[in-house]
Amino acid sequence: MLKHGRAGVPMEVMGLMLGEFVDDYTVQVIDVFAMPQSGTSVTVESVDHVFQTKMVEMLKQTGRPEMVVGWYHSHPGFGCWLSTVVIDPIQSVKGKVVIDAFRLINPHSVVLGQEPRQTTSNIGHINKPSIQSLIHGLNRHYYSIAVDYRKTELEQAMLMNLHKRNWTEGLKLKDFGGLSRENEGAVKSMLKLSEAYTKSVEEESTLTPEQLATRHVGKQDPKRHLEDAVEKAMGTQVVQSLGTMLLAEL
C-alpha cells in the first residue's frame, strides 16, 4: 500500500484489499492490489468493476481465494480522515506508517445515545485525532478502527535483525587523517567553551539569584556543552586506541 501510494504522488491512488471478515469488529487483510484509478478525492473513488472482477478471477487461479473486504486510497501529505482505509505516503517515515481505518456510525445508535464500539477494547489503541479529522466528522459520523500488524515469529525475527549492529562495528578504525582533523576541531571548540565557562563563572558573583536561575535560558550553557565535547572526544580516542591495539596484536 505504501509503495503504491508513493508511486502515485502527488495524485491520489486507490486499490482493493483481500482478506476475510473475522467478526463484526475485525477484518483480516492478507493482500492488496492496485486499481487503475488516480486523481482527486472526487474522481478516485469510482471503482472499475470490470477490472476488479478480472483481477479477482486471476488471483483465484494463482491460489489466492480471498474475497474483497474493502478499498483503500492515499492522501499524499494531508493526513488520514473520512475514507475507509487511508494511507499517507508523504507523512510516513521509516518505522512509522501513517495509516488509519474508519467505519460509519449507525445513525439509529446515535439517536438512541448508544456507543457504537461497546464490544471493542480501547486499551492501547487510543490515538489523539487530528483537528482536520474532527472537522470532517470523526466520532460523529464515523469512528476510527485500530490497525494492527500480525507478524509470524520468522517475520518478527527478520525485522528485529534488519538494522542490528554487529559487535565488529566497534572495532572499525577511522581514517587517521580525518580523525586528526576531527580532534583538532574538537580541541578548538573546547578552548572556546572553556573561555566562555570561565567568563560565566566570573559573572556569577555579580548576578542576583533570580538572574542566576535564568541566565542560560535561550543561550548556550558552556559547562554542559564542554562536558559533552570532552566525553565525546575521550570516547572516540579510547575506541580508536583499542582498535589499533587489537589490530597490532593480530
Secondary structure, 3 states (H helix, E strand, C coil): CHHHHHHCCCCEEEEEEEEEEEECCEEEEEEEEEEEEEECCCCCCCCCHHHHHHHHHHHHHCCCCCEEEEEEEECCCCCCCCCCEEECCCCCECCECCEEEEEECCHHHHHHCCCCCCCCCCCCCCCCCCHHHHHCCECCCEEEECCCCCCCHHHHHHHHCCCCCCHHHHHCCCCHHHHHHHHHHHHHHHHHHHHHHHHHHHHHHHCCHHHHHHCCCCCCCHHHHHHHHHHHHHHHHHHHHHHHHHHHHC
